[in-house]
């Protein structure tokens, strides 16, 4: 990321060796052992910011990266049969994970999926890509989707996420 984030360092007497970081709004919180030197703290803060940003880039891909990922999944699991014209994030989908318009080969992925593990984002992309081959949720459709090795795991994740968020999961 281009800008330097606000950083809050929290020292813990109970923490002995580990260092961790997470984002709390606009602030990066770095948790370190209380005994760590200021020099080591500075080095660890920089290292943890870099790790956090790498992780965020993986789980918050741009539209171009999302489109590239869809092309890869199509080649890997669908034999190149489902070539999308466009793939992008959208903010207006509150009751589904993604949508596909086979007529113009456009795939839209709900921004609610951003931040989820990469294999879940890939599953949602696969689901929408398969609509370019088979528009209906029939047995043939699910056979194509299930070519993705983590399909069942991702379905379970999305059901669990929906339950935790107290929202009805989209029909599959």
Order of alpha helices (4+ residues) and beta strands (2+ residues): beta-beta-beta-alpha-alpha-beta-beta-beta-alpha-alpha-alpha
